[in-house]
Amino acid sequence: MEQKRWLPLLAIFASLLFVSRGRVHELKSHDDRLVYNHTLALTLVEYTSAVYMSDLEELFTWTCERCNGLTKGFQVIEIIVDVEHCLQAYVGVAKNLNAIVIAFRGTQGNSIQNWLSDLLWKQLDLNYPDMPDAMVHHGFYSAYHNTTVRPAVLSAVKRAKESYGENINIMVTGHSMGGAMASFCGLDLVVNEGEENVQVMTFGQPRVGNAAFASYYSLLVPNTFRITHDRDVVPHLPPYYYPFPQKTYHHFPTEVWVKKLSYSNIVVGGMEKVCDHTGEDPTCSRSVVATSISDHLRYFGVELKGETWRQCSIVMSHKMESYSRKDSKGNVFLSRPAVPSTEVVDPVATLFRRLKHLDVHADHCQT
């Protein structure tokens, strides 16, 4: 029954996608040899999964079921729940990455269907400040810039840098709409906050602006990767129309397309292809008609959705009262100082760990 409800939407989307395929508008590239790190992608997808947790105590103390594996030992210093706009994000410090990690939650639960329908018809409707001809999606821009999220994130980053040093890296991640917010956050940190060591990696991110915006973004935040899982429908929205390269939505680079490998209809693995620097590589995800929602909700075997289908629900015990505050609109914030761990780090073990995680260059495919 649920599949039948999707059929009209997918039929419309497939027809729009057929019209939108063709030549790609060329973009300038800051660096022809960007480096994609597979292990970092596996780590950040776990951070992105954790931001969907509704139990704020488990998330704040990093004891949730998803708060383990490659993210073990992470220190959360800020959780933001914008109840008014159904947004959630957190900021913390990953000592093994020597980085501040900022993660944004995507669209929740049963709101995805309506959200996808809306994205089919969304128009570029906002001029990005101080970037001539650059236009973006007003809703994505506002979700980061015009809510409680931005000031709380920037304040937490400032606290972390005061404790861990000005040169600590910043990694921004998110899934779905959270990926769109992550891209605006990364750009904001560079343009308005003067940060230099910023890396953005998103999963299943929709398009957020036009070709002019994509060009500016790729020059200002070159260390950016958008991971797309096989036939995930969301990265194809809002639609891209090649006859109107300046007026249509356009992805910024660099896409990493994770194509499923199967045998007798059984998925046995995946191949990661690092795409070109146009943002709209016709040999990557644009080479297929993508209509999969299941591919959108799982990346590298990790679920990227809430534990339940309830929208915007949170759970918080009385133990969190000393860390929490609410504003006049009921938005929730959990905060604590960023205090470096006193744990003694074995330099030999650290070196060995880093040697194990070799980077994959941008012109290389990995299985």
N, C-alpha and C positions, 0 to 999 in steps of 0.2 A: 504493500500500500504506500509506504514511504517513497519507494522508487518511482511509482506512478506520479506522485506529486512533483517529482523532479523532472519528468520527461519534457514538459513544455519549456521549462527554463533552459534545459540542456540543448533542446532543438534550436531555440532562438540563439543561444550562445554559439553553437556550431556554425550556424549560417553567418553570424557576424564575424567569426574567426576566419571563415573562408574568404570573405571580402578583405580582411585585414592583412592577409599574407602577401609578401612580395619583397621588393628591394628594401634595404635597410639604410636609413640616414646615417652617414658617417659621423662619428664623434672624435674629438681630439682625446688623446690619452696622455696622462702624466708620465706613465712608465710602461714600457712594453714588456717588462719582466716582473709583473706582480707575482707574489708567492702565495700559493694556497696551501694551508696546513691541514691535512686530513684529521690529525689528532685533535687540533684545536676545534674543528667543526664538531667532532664527537663530544667534546667537552662543553662547548657553548650550547649545543642542542639540549644537554641535560640542564643547564642553567635556565634555558628557555622553557623547558617542561615544568620546572619547579615553580615558575611564576604563576602557573594556573592553580596552585594550591589555595584552597579556601580557608584551611586551618592556619590562622596567622601565627599562633604560638609555635607550631611545628616548623613553619617557614622561617620565623624570626630566630629560632634556636637552631635551625638547620638540622632538624631531626626527622623530617618527613621522609616517606618512603622514596621519594624522588631525589632527596638531598644526600646522595651517596655516590659511589662510583668515582668518576673522574672529578667530581666537585667536592669530594670529602674535605672537611676542614675549612670550608668557606665561612667568612664572618659577615653576616648581614648587619648593616648599620642603619638602614632606612627601608621601611615598607610604606608605600603610598597606595591607599585605596580611595579613589575618587568615586564615591557612591553615586554622586549626581550624574556622572557620565559613564558609569560602569567601566572604569579603567583601573588597572592595577599594575604596579611596577615595584622593583626593589633595587637597592644599591648596596654593594658590599665589596669586600676585598678578598681576592684569591691570591694567597701568598705564593702558591706554586707557579702561578702565571705572572707574578709581580705586576698585578693589574687590578684596577677598579673595574668591577663588572656591573653593568646596568642592564636590566632585563625588563621588557615590556610584554604584557599579556595581550593576546589577540582577541578576536571576537568570541564571545562566550556561547556555548551550547546551541540551543535551538534558534538563536538569532542569526545563525550563519545563513540559512536559506533566504531570509528577507534581505540580508546584507548583500549577498551575491546578486539578487535581483536588482537591487539599487545600483550596484556597481556597473551593471550593463549599460546604464544610461547616464552615468555621471559625466559632467563636463568640467573642463579646466575653468576654474572660477575665482582664482585668487592670484594676484601678482606677487611674486616672492620679493621681499624688501631688498632694494639695492642690487638687483640682478636684472638688467634690461632684458625684456622679452621672455623672462622666465615666469611660467605659470604653474600652479600646483593645485591639488585637490584641497578645497577649503576644509572639509571634514577631517582629513588626516592631519593637516597643518594645525588646526584648532585643537585637536585631541592632545597634542603635545604642548603647543604654545599658549593656549587660552584656557587651561584648566589648572588645577592645583599641582599637576604632575611636574611641570618644568621647575618652579621655584624649589620644590622639595628635592628634586634630583640634583640640581646645581648646588644646593646647600650641603647635601650629603657628599658630593664630590669634593667640595671645598674642605669639609672636615677630614675626609680620608687623606687628602694631599697634605694637610697640616700634620698628620700623624705619620704618614708613610713616605713623605717627600714629594717635592714638586715634579720629579721626573718619572713617577710611577705611570705606567701605561693605563689607558682607558679603553675598555672593550664594551661595545654596545651591541645588544642582541635583542631579538624579538621574533615573534611568529605572526603571520597573517597581518592584521591591522597593527599588531605590536611591532612588526617589522617596519611598517611605514613610520610609526612613531620613533623607532630606533634610528632610522635614517635622518629624520629631522633633528633628533637629539645630537647625533654625531656631527651634523653640519653646524648646529648651534654652538657646540663646544669649540669647534674650530673657528668659526666666523666671529662669534660674539664673546667667547670666553678666552680666546687666544691659545687654546690647547693645541699641542703639536703631535703628541703620541696617541692618536685616536684611531681605533680600528672598529669597523662595523661589519657584523656578519648576521644576516637575517635568514629566515626560513619561510618559504611560501609567501613572499611579500608581493602585494599588488603594486602596480605602477602608481607613482605619486605625482608626477609632473610631466612637462613637455620636453622636447629635445634640448631647448636652450637651458632648462633647469638641469637636465641630465649632464650637459657639458660642464656647467659650473660645478656641479656636485663632484664629478669625476676628477676635476682638477684640484678641488679643495679637500676632498676626503678620498684620496686614491686607494687607500688600504681598505677597500670595501668588497665584500663578496655576498652575493645573493644566492642561496642554495634553493634549487627547485627540484622537488621529488617527482620524477617521471611525468605523469599526466595531471599533476595538481592543477586544478582549475583557476585558483586565485591569482597566480602570477600572470595570467593572461587577461586580467581585468585591471582597470577599465580597458576596453579594447584599443588596439593600436592599428591605425589606418595608414598604410605606407604612402598613399597619394598626398597626404597632408602632414609631412614630417614635423613642421613647426607648430601645427595646431592640435595635433593629437597627443595622447599620452605616450610616453616613451620611457622605457627602463634605463637606468644608469648602469654602467658596468660595475663589477664583473659577475656574470652568472656562472654558477657551477651546477651543471645538470646531472642529477643522479638518476640514471636510467636503470630500471629493473631488468635483471637477467633471469629468465625463466626457462624451465624445461618441462614439457608436458603439463603446462598451466600451473606449475609449482614454482614459486619464486625462490631462486637459489642464491641470489646475491644482487649486487648493483655495481654499476660502473660510473665513476665520476668524470665528467668531461668539463674542463675549464674552458669557457667559451671566449670569444673574441672581445675586443674593447669597444664594440658599437653599443652594447647594451641590449641589442635585439638580434643576436646571432641567429640566422635562419637554420643553422645546423644543430641548434640545441633545442630547448623546449618548444620553440616556435615551429619546429619541424613536425610536430604532432598536433592533432586536435585534442586538446586536453579538457576533459570533462569530469575528472575524478575528484570526489570529495574525500574518499578514504585516503588517497595519496596526500591530501592536504593535512590530514590529521595525524600522520605518522612519518617521521623523518629519522633515518638511520635506526629504525626499529623502536624509536622512542615516541610515546604518545604525547601529542601537543593539544591537549584539551583538558577541561575541568574534570574532576572526579565524578560529578553529577551533571545533569542537564539544567540544573537551576541556574538562573542568570544572577550574576553579581552578588552571590551569597557569600558571607564570611562567617567564620567561627573564631571566637577569641575568649579565652578564659580570664578570670580575675587576676591571674598571675601577671598578665601583661599590662595591668593598669598603670604601673609605675613607668612604663615605657611609652604609653599611648596618650594621644590627645585627639580631640575632634574639633573641627571648625564649626561655624554657625550653620553650615549646610549638611552636617553629619559626615563629612569626609574624614577618614581615619588615617592616622600617621603613627607608626611605631619607630622610635628613634633611640639611638644610643651612641656614645662617643666611639670613634674608630681608635681602638687601642691595639697596637702591634703586639703579636704574641711573643712570649719570652722563650718559646720553644727553640732549642738549639738545632740548627740545620747542618746536616752532614754534607760538606761540599763535594765529596767524592760521589755520594749517592745522587746528589743533585745533577752533577755532570753526567753520570751514567743515564739518568732518566731523560735528560735532554738529548743525548746521543741516540736514544732509542726512537725519538720522534723526529724523523727526518722530514723536511719540507718537500712538497711536491711543486715543481715549477709550473707556471701558468700554461705552458704548451704541452703538458703531459696528462695522459689519461691514466687513472688508477682504478684497479679492481679490488 
